[in-house]
Amino acid sequence: MTVQGRLCRAWLKLPIWLRDIIIGLSMAVVAANVWPPLLLTFGVPVAGIAEAVFLSLYLWWASGGGPPLSTRAARGAAFRRGTLSPAQWAWGLIAALSFAAAVHAAIVFLFRIVPFPIEAFRQGNDFSFILSPPLRWVAVVISAASSGICEETGFRGYMQQPIEQRSGAPTAIFVSSLLFMLLHLTKTWATIGMVPIVFGAGVLLGLLAWSSGSLIPGMIGHVVMDIGLFGHWWTGIAGDFTARPITETGMDQPFLITCAALATTLLIVLLAIWRLRRIAPSSPARGIASCEVVT
């Protein structure tokens, strides 16, 4: 037996849920980490073009294009490939934008309760080597697109979708959200207070993918969220967060506005998810079991 054959046999002996997790993590983490070395090696203009080409090819292959032919249908199913109706697009965009707003409102709420640890948030996200302010924003947008596209494909597509088919949406959303949170706990900004925000974001994105039957709304929401994260919280390009905790200022008007914004955006996200689930057609599909997808 060839080495490839032995590896394939060993792969197929793994529990199928473990294969889903490994494939999902690979699709998310490996692809999302193509952009940083490109940026550091070639600079924004060249790296940006290269990353755009890479993401286009990544989306084409992940959604069922290219070889191997034997896994095209499974890849298309894992990607939740399909056409959204006008109503789905409308509710999907509402959910996506409200989701991004809710995450940022939750972060503001957190750092009105405890002090903002600016040093932890700025480690590993320094764009100061990019001298041109417009090019810094280009780097922010591409960084956000890379993370949003690759993480949604990996976590809410290749990991969550096949688990949904076998074990149901609650289990699949919990597993993908837990792994999403654990991956992000490796970041310097992953303070205790950020843990429920990251897990909650994973749950909302999982619900959005499940209810719409598509990764597109989640990708849009994830990218918009990350533009804010990269631009403001992680680099300070859009300005610094200077509000003090309410232990120092008391329950001031900005804090009450933040609470209202968080509650309102969460309600809108949940309403949009509910509406999407009511109008989305059911589309059962098998997950990826073949070892060819990872060869």
HELIX and SHEET records of a PDB file:
HELIX    1   1 VAL A    3  LYS A   13  1                                  11    
HELIX    2   2 ILE A   16  LEU A   25  1                                  10    
HELIX    3   3 SER A   26  VAL A   30  3                                   5    
HELIX    4   4 ALA A   31  ALA A   32  1                                   2    
HELIX    5   5 TRP A   35  PHE A   42  1                                   8    
HELIX    6   6 VAL A   44  ALA A   62  1                                  19    
HELIX    7   7 LEU A   69  THR A   71  5                                   3    
HELIX    8   8 ARG A   72  ALA A   78  1                                   7    
HELIX    9   9 PRO A   86  ILE A  113  1                                  28    
HELIX   10  10 ILE A  118  ARG A  122  1                                   5    
HELIX   11  11 PRO A  133  GLU A  151  1                                  19    
HELIX   12  12 GLU A  152  MET A  159  3                                   8    
HELIX   13  13 GLN A  160  SER A  167  1                                   8    
HELIX   14  14 ALA A  169  HIS A  184  1                                  16    
HELIX   15  15 MET A  194  SER A  212  1                                  19    
HELIX   16  16 ILE A  216  GLY A  228  1                                  13    
HELIX   17  17 LEU A  229  TRP A  234  3                                   6    
HELIX   18  18 ILE A  246  THR A  249  1                                   4    
HELIX   19  19 GLN A  253  ILE A  279  1                                  27    
HELIX   20  20 CYS A  291  VAL A  294  5                                   4    
END                                                                             
